[in-house]
Amino acid sequence: MKRIGTTPRDNWQQSLEKIGFGFHTDDVPYWKEDAFYQLSGDDIEKIEEATKALWKMCLAAVQHVIDHKLYPLFSIPEKAINLIERSWDEDAPSIYGRFDLGFDGNQVKLFEFNADTPTSIFEAGIVQWFWLQDYNKDADQFNIIHEQLIAYWKHLKPYLYDGPVHFACIKGSLEDLTTVEYMRDCAIQAGYETKLIFIDDLGWENSTGVFVDMEDQVVKNIFKLYPWEWMVEETFFDQLLQKSDMHWIEPAWKMILSNKAILPILWELFPDSPYLLECYTEAENTLSSYVRKPILSREGANIQVIRNGHVEAQTKGAYGAEGFVCQALFEIPKFTGKTAVIGSWIIGQEASGIGIRESSSVITENTSNFIPHLIKN
């Protein structure tokens, strides 16, 4: 794996906006194409094998958590447990997940699993692919994300209710809206009728006991870019518990996998796995060098890197009330002062591609850059 400097495309901003990528730059650039990461076929094979193995372990870990009623470790409220177990027992479909991986050129290690919301899937599946066509259309990329999304939406058709699939996110976030519209476009290409609705506008009909959209159409299938841990705090969650005849994508059992409390569980179940880092709840931690992470946090908030008992780096934020896990440090190489984390996508049970985020810090945050990649042997 190498970081290669290059020249950005002429009018690259317009090229990105032409394909619907409008949040490439905020106060600082998010997308950068003055460099790319070059990986070998052997690198990709290692990442692909790790992704497949981690997905199998995660499914086993969900069953373990449910069998042993370990919900207090996850700060999952009592009222959500039946919904989680019902969705698991009914094999409610999951489309995707993103494993955030460290790679030192030889070993692949799991940092965490973004199992619920599909942030960066548009960048990984579409944006970097169009960059590659302009940079070197004869080169390859580990990226069948778009094809897999369409294929899996087709696979899900017999499992969903007749009628449209609603696609939901919050108002006021261009990034969330872009991601949801991309997922919606994949569903349309798979032959679905779709409708966009904002979470804020999801309605409840007391007389009939159903959720409705702004046109009073019943919502039976809904894809949401809205974390389950936020959902349980919504006033409509009690109504949601009454609706057994409704498909939520991602399903409620993803509440377990999207929580970093799964990391100590995975270590306990699979201590010999080459892909896992030693990890404990904070109360049980015996490590002297580790990363302290809130079990519920986003965009690298409230993380501490502790080396030999001393804080080496940390970020601020509003997370941590639910508890922390402590995960062993894994040293990954820096490329011209940048730390790269690989986001590896599992889609429809298949390892389907990667996106790479890099940061000047050892902690990947919301200001970290997305950098394209290609394969060269």
C-alpha positions in Angstrom: 0.0 0.0 0.0 1.4 3.4 -1.1 0.2 7.0 -1.1 0.9 8.5 -4.5 0.8 12.3 -5.1 -1.0 13.4 -8.3 -2.6 16.4 -9.9 -6.3 17.1 -9.4 -8.5 17.1 -12.4 -9.3 20.5 -14.0 -12.5 21.8 -12.6 -12.7 18.8 -10.3 -15.4 20.6 -8.2 -17.7 20.8 -11.2 -17.0 17.1 -12.1 -18.0 16.1 -8.6 -21.2 18.3 -8.5 -22.2 16.9 -11.9 -22.6 13.4 -10.3 -24.5 14.8 -7.3 -21.6 15.2 -4.8 -22.2 18.6 -3.4 -20.6 18.3 0.0 -17.0 17.8 -1.2 -15.8 20.9 0.6 -17.0 22.6 3.8 -14.8 24.8 5.9 -12.1 22.3 4.9 -11.9 19.9 1.9 -13.5 16.6 2.6 -12.8 15.0 -0.8 -9.2 15.3 -2.0 -7.6 14.0 -5.2 -4.1 15.5 -5.1 -3.2 11.9 -4.0 -4.5 8.4 -4.2 -3.7 5.2 -2.4 -2.3 2.4 -4.5 -2.9 -1.2 -3.3 -1.7 -4.5 -4.7 -3.9 -7.4 -5.5 -2.4 -9.2 -2.4 -3.4 -6.2 -0.2 -7.0 -6.4 -1.5 -7.2 -10.1 -1.0 -6.2 -9.7 2.7 -8.8 -7.0 3.2 -11.5 -9.0 1.4 -10.8 -12.1 3.5 -10.8 -10.1 6.7 -14.1 -8.5 5.8 -15.8 -11.9 5.1 -14.4 -13.4 8.3 -15.4 -10.4 10.5 -19.0 -10.5 9.1 -19.4 -14.1 10.1 -18.0 -13.4 13.6 -20.4 -10.4 14.0 -23.4 -12.5 13.2 -22.3 -15.1 15.8 -21.8 -12.3 18.3 -25.3 -11.0 17.8 -26.7 -14.5 18.6 -24.4 -14.6 21.7 -25.7 -11.2 23.0 -29.3 -12.3 22.5 -28.9 -15.7 24.0 -27.2 -14.3 27.1 -29.3 -11.1 27.4 -26.2 -8.9 27.5 -28.1 -5.7 26.6 -27.0 -3.8 29.7 -23.5 -3.8 28.4 -24.8 -1.9 25.3 -27.0 0.6 27.3 -29.9 -0.7 25.2 -33.2 0.3 26.9 -35.5 -2.5 28.0 -38.3 -1.3 25.7 -36.1 -2.0 22.6 -35.2 -5.6 23.4 -38.3 -7.3 22.1 -38.0 -5.4 18.8 -34.3 -6.4 18.5 -35.1 -10.1 19.2 -38.1 -10.2 16.9 -36.1 -8.6 14.0 -33.4 -11.2 14.5 -35.7 -14.2 14.8 -37.5 -13.1 11.7 -34.2 -12.7 9.8 -35.0 -9.1 9.0 -32.8 -8.2 6.1 -29.6 -6.2 6.4 -28.1 -4.6 3.3 -24.7 -3.3 4.3 -22.1 -2.5 6.9 -18.7 -0.8 6.9 -15.8 -2.3 8.8 -13.2 0.4 9.7 -9.8 -1.4 9.4 -6.2 -0.7 10.2 -3.7 -2.2 7.7 0.0 -2.2 8.2 0.8 -3.9 4.9 0.6 -7.3 6.5 -2.0 -7.5 9.2 -5.6 -6.3 9.0 -7.3 -5.3 12.2 -10.8 -4.2 13.1 -11.1 -0.8 14.7 -14.9 -0.7 14.7 -18.0 -1.6 12.7 -20.3 1.1 11.2 -23.3 -1.3 11.0 -26.3 1.0 10.9 -25.9 4.1 8.8 -24.3 4.1 5.3 -22.1 7.2 5.6 -19.5 7.4 2.8 -21.1 4.7 0.7 -21.8 7.2 -2.1 -18.2 8.4 -2.1 -16.8 4.8 -2.1 -19.3 3.4 -4.6 -19.6 6.2 -7.1 -17.4 9.3 -6.6 -14.0 7.5 -6.5 -15.1 5.3 -9.4 -15.7 8.4 -11.6 -12.4 9.8 -10.5 -10.7 6.5 -11.7 -12.4 6.8 -15.1 -10.8 10.2 -15.6 -7.5 9.4 -14.0 -6.9 5.9 -15.6 -9.9 4.1 -16.9 -7.7 1.0 -17.6 -6.8 0.7 -13.9 -8.8 -1.3 -11.4 -10.4 -0.6 -8.1 -11.8 -2.8 -5.3 -15.3 -1.5 -5.9 -18.4 -3.4 -6.8 -20.5 -1.5 -4.3 -23.0 -0.1 -6.8 -23.6 -3.4 -8.5 -24.0 -5.2 -5.2 -26.5 -2.7 -3.9 -28.7 -3.0 -6.9 -28.4 -6.8 -6.9 -29.3 -7.0 -3.2 -32.2 -4.7 -3.5 -33.5 -7.1 -6.2 -32.8 -10.1 -3.8 -34.9 -8.4 -1.1 -38.1 -7.9 -3.2 -39.8 -11.1 -2.1 -39.1 -10.3 1.6 -40.6 -6.8 1.6 -44.3 -5.7 1.5 -46.0 -4.6 -1.7 -46.0 -0.9 -2.3 -43.2 1.7 -2.1 -40.1 1.8 -0.1 -39.8 5.1 1.8 -36.3 6.6 2.2 -35.8 8.8 5.2 -33.2 11.1 6.7 -33.3 14.3 8.8 -33.9 17.7 7.3 -31.0 20.1 6.7 -28.1 17.7 6.0 -26.9 17.7 2.4 -24.6 14.7 3.2 -27.5 12.6 4.6 -29.8 13.6 1.8 -27.2 12.8 -0.9 -26.6 9.4 0.7 -30.3 8.5 1.0 -31.0 9.6 -2.6 -28.1 7.4 -3.8 -29.6 4.4 -1.9 -33.0 5.3 -3.3 -31.6 5.4 -6.8 -30.1 1.9 -6.4 -33.5 0.7 -5.3 -35.2 2.4 -8.3 -32.7 0.6 -10.6 -33.7 -2.6 -8.9 -37.3 -2.0 -9.9 -38.8 -0.5 -6.7 -41.3 2.3 -6.4 -39.8 4.7 -3.9 -40.7 7.9 -2.0 -38.5 10.3 0.0 -39.6 11.3 3.5 -37.9 13.2 6.2 -37.8 11.5 9.6 -39.3 14.8 11.0 -42.4 14.3 8.8 -43.1 10.7 9.6 -46.7 10.6 10.9 -48.8 8.3 13.1 -52.5 7.6 12.5 -54.0 6.9 15.9 -57.3 5.7 14.4 -55.6 3.0 12.3 -52.4 2.5 14.1 -50.1 3.0 11.1 -47.3 5.3 10.1 -48.0 7.5 7.1 -46.1 10.0 4.9 -47.1 13.6 4.1 -49.6 12.3 1.5 -51.2 9.9 4.1 -49.8 6.9 2.3 -49.1 4.0 4.7 -45.4 3.4 5.3 -44.6 -0.3 5.3 -41.1 -0.5 4.1 -38.6 2.2 5.2 -34.9 2.7 4.7 -33.6 5.2 7.3 -30.4 7.1 7.6 -31.0 7.7 11.3 -29.2 5.7 14.0 -31.2 3.3 16.1 -29.9 4.8 19.3 -31.5 8.1 18.3 -34.7 6.3 17.2 -35.3 4.8 20.7 -35.3 8.4 22.1 -38.0 9.6 19.6 -41.6 10.1 20.8 -42.7 7.8 17.9 -40.7 4.9 19.2 -43.5 3.6 21.4 -45.8 3.5 18.3 -43.0 1.8 16.4 -43.1 -1.0 18.9 -46.7 -1.7 18.1 -45.9 -2.2 14.4 -44.9 -5.8 13.8 -45.8 -5.6 10.1 -43.2 -3.0 9.1 -39.8 -3.5 7.5 -37.1 -1.1 8.8 -33.8 -1.1 6.9 -31.3 -1.4 8.6 -33.2 -3.7 11.1 -33.4 -3.3 14.8 -30.8 -6.1 15.5 -28.2 -3.8 14.1 -28.5 -1.9 17.4 -26.1 -4.5 18.7 -23.5 -4.3 16.0 -23.5 -0.6 15.7 -22.5 -0.3 19.3 -18.8 -0.5 20.2 -19.7 -2.7 23.2 -19.6 -5.5 20.5 -15.8 -5.2 20.4 -15.1 -6.8 23.8 -17.7 -9.5 22.9 -15.9 -10.3 19.7 -12.6 -10.5 21.5 -14.1 -12.8 24.2 -15.6 -15.1 21.6 -12.7 -15.1 19.1 -9.5 -14.3 20.9 -7.5 -16.3 18.3 -8.8 -14.3 15.3 -6.0 -12.5 13.4 -8.4 -9.7 12.7 -9.3 -8.6 16.2 -7.6 -6.4 18.7 -7.6 -7.1 22.4 -10.6 -5.2 23.8 -12.4 -4.8 27.2 -15.0 -2.8 28.9 -13.5 0.1 30.8 -14.2 -1.6 34.1 -12.3 -4.8 33.0 -9.4 -3.1 31.2 -5.9 -4.2 32.0 -4.2 -2.6 29.0 -1.6 0.1 29.5 -1.6 1.3 25.9 -5.0 1.4 24.3 -7.7 3.5 22.6 -10.6 4.5 24.9 -13.8 4.8 22.9 -17.4 5.6 23.9 -19.7 2.7 23.1 -22.0 5.2 21.3 -20.2 7.9 19.4 -19.8 9.3 15.9 -17.1 11.0 13.8 -14.3 10.2 16.1 -15.7 12.2 19.1 -14.6 11.7 22.7 -11.8 9.3 21.9 -8.5 9.1 23.8 -5.3 7.4 22.6 -3.4 6.3 25.7 0.2 5.0 25.5 1.8 3.5 28.6 -0.8 5.2 30.8 -0.4 8.7 29.3 -2.9 10.4 27.0 -1.2 10.9 23.6 -4.2 12.3 21.7 -7.9 13.0 22.3 -11.0 14.5 20.8 -13.9 16.4 22.3 -17.6 15.7 22.0 -20.8 15.0 23.7 -20.6 11.2 24.0 -19.6 8.8 26.7 -22.5 8.8 29.2 -23.3 5.2 28.2 -19.8 3.9 28.9 -16.5 3.2 27.2 -14.4 0.3 25.8 -10.6 0.0 25.7 -9.1 -1.4 22.6 -5.4 -2.3 22.2 -3.3 0.1 20.1 -2.4 -1.1 16.6 0.4 0.8 14.9 -0.3 1.6 11.2 2.2 3.4 9.0 1.9 7.1 8.2 2.0 8.2 4.6 3.6 11.7 4.4 2.3 12.4 7.9 -1.2 11.0 7.2 -2.9 8.1 8.9 -5.2 6.1 6.7 -8.2 4.0 7.8 -9.8 1.6 5.4 -13.6 1.4 5.3 -14.4 -2.1 3.9 -18.0 -2.6 2.8 -20.0 -5.8 3.3 -23.1 -5.7 1.0 -25.5 -8.6 0.7 -23.2 -10.9 2.6 -20.3 -10.1 0.2 -17.1 -8.0 0.6 -17.8 -5.3 -2.0 -15.2 -2.5 -1.9 -13.3 0.0 0.1 -13.1 3.7 0.8 -10.1 5.3 2.5 -10.2 8.2 5.0 -7.0 9.9 6.1 -6.1 12.3 8.8 -3.1 14.2 10.1 -4.1 12.9 13.5 -4.1 9.3 14.7 -7.9 9.7 15.2 -10.2 9.8 12.2 -12.7 12.6 12.7 -15.5 14.3 10.7 -12.8 16.6 9.1 -10.7 13.6 7.8 -10.4 13.4 4.0 -11.7 10.8 1.7 -9.0 9.7 -0.7 -9.6 7.5 -3.8 -7.7 4.3 -4.5 -6.6 2.0 -7.3 -5.1 -1.4 -7.6 -1.7 -2.0 -9.2 0.4 -5.1 -8.9 
